[in-house]
Amino acid sequence: GQVLQPGVYNLRKGLTVMEALGLAGGFAPAAAQAGTRVIRNEDGKKKVIRVPVTDIIKGEDRSKDILLQEGDTIVVPESFF
C-alpha cells in the first residue's frame, strides 16, 4: 500500500498496526490514512478491520491500535485528492 517501504515483514509478538507502519517507513505522501485497514483470515473467512489511524495519531484512543496476528495484511489505500 501507500507506505514508504512496502513489503512483507516478520511478525513479532505484540506488534501493532501503528508499529508495523513505522517499520514500513510510515505513510507515503499519497496515502489515504483514514482508509487504513487490516485484512485477516478467521476460520477460512476474510475479515476486514478498519483502523482509525487519525484517532490513534491524535492520541485520542491508543486502544484502537490493533494487535496483529500471523497472516494479517495491512492495506493503506491511495488518496485521490
C-alpha positions, 0 to 999 in steps of 0.5 A: 500500500501507500507506505514508504517501504512496502513489503512483507515483514516478520511478525513479532509478538505484540506488534501493532498496526501503528508499529508495523507502519513505522517499520514500513517507513510510515505513510507515503505522501499519497496515502489515504490514512483514514482508509487504513485497514487490516485484512485477516483470515478467521476460520477460512473467512476474510475479515476486514478491520478498519483502523482509525489511524487519525484517532490513534495519531491524535492520541485520542484512543491508543486502544484502537491500535490493533494487535496483529496476528500471523497472516494479517495484511495491512492495506493503506489505500491511495488518496485521490485528492 
